[in-house]
Amino acid sequence: WNLAMAASAADNPHDRVRSLLREALGDDWSETQEEALRMSADHTIDRYLRANAGDARLAALQLASTVRWRHGHRPDQVVCKLCAEDPASHSLRPVGLDARGRVVLYTCFATAYRRFSPEHNIAHLTRALEDASALMDGRRKAVADKWVIVADFHGYGLRDNDPRVTYHAAWLLQHYPERLGLALIVGAPRLFGGVYRMVRPLLDATTAAKVCFVASADDDAEALRSLGP
């Protein structure tokens, strides 16, 4: 973060984003510096560049938004209080790797027994994505930098049809760009279709293309084949 970095920024896209990030944070720099430095690794910047078609300024602006959010909300310290009391409260958790080395997160409505609080659902989702990201960053040579989310809608009912969690999930992905490899929605009823149509405009075209609806586990062999045996 000095004159030497500024001079090299024109030739190095990572340094260019770092320079623009400090500029974008402005008066917040001193307060958010620790988080900004932590989020400035080359592999992290690469994701933001890919998400913004290589535009360093747009990547820096999105990264600055994430840095402010992480500094204010501390997602790595979020605790789902319901799961702390009873681990069966929610069911979204990593279950392994698919054939491409991507972390697979699986959830089933029928096995999430205390799933009707949007506040706690959002906390659980935030921590699940954060932990999956930490796993991928910590094992970059062995694990891909994307995750797969499998949402089994068995047990989904009217009480589940609250758009707040779906809205938050769509918004949350903006802070984890280029992390989603596939979102496999299994057996979603028509009831959910209205909620998804409301949320769909929040997703960029690349992310929306990764959302795959299947009627059952046997309905889309190609999507399921990518998960491996």
HELIX and SHEET records of a PDB file:
HELIX    1   1 LEU A    3  SER A    8  1                                   6    
HELIX    2   2 PRO A   13  LEU A   25  1                                  13    
HELIX    3   3 GLY A   26  ASP A   28  5                                   3    
HELIX    4   4 TRP A   29  ARG A   38  1                                  10    
HELIX    5   5 ASP A   42  ALA A   51  1                                  10    
HELIX    6   6 ALA A   56  HIS A   73  1                                  18    
HELIX    7   7 PRO A   75  GLN A   77  5                                   3    
HELIX    8   8 LYS A   81  GLU A   85  1                                   5    
HELIX    9   9 PHE A  109  THR A  111  5                                   3    
HELIX   10  10 PRO A  118  GLY A  138  1                                  21    
HELIX   11  11 LEU A  158  ASP A  160  5                                   3    
HELIX   12  12 PRO A  163  LEU A  172  1                                  10    
HELIX   13  13 LEU A  173  HIS A  175  5                                   3    
HELIX   14  14 ARG A  190  VAL A  199  1                                  10    
HELIX   15  15 ARG A  200  LEU A  202  5                                   3    
HELIX   16  16 ALA A  205  ALA A  208  1                                   4    
HELIX   17  17 ALA A  221  ARG A  225  1                                   5    
SHEET    1   A 5 ARG A  93  LEU A  97  0                                        
SHEET    2   A 5 VAL A 103  CYS A 108 -1                                        
SHEET    3   A 5 TRP A 147  ASP A 152  1                                        
SHEET    4   A 5 LEU A 180  VAL A 186  1                                        
SHEET    5   A 5 VAL A 211  VAL A 214  1                                        
END                                                                             
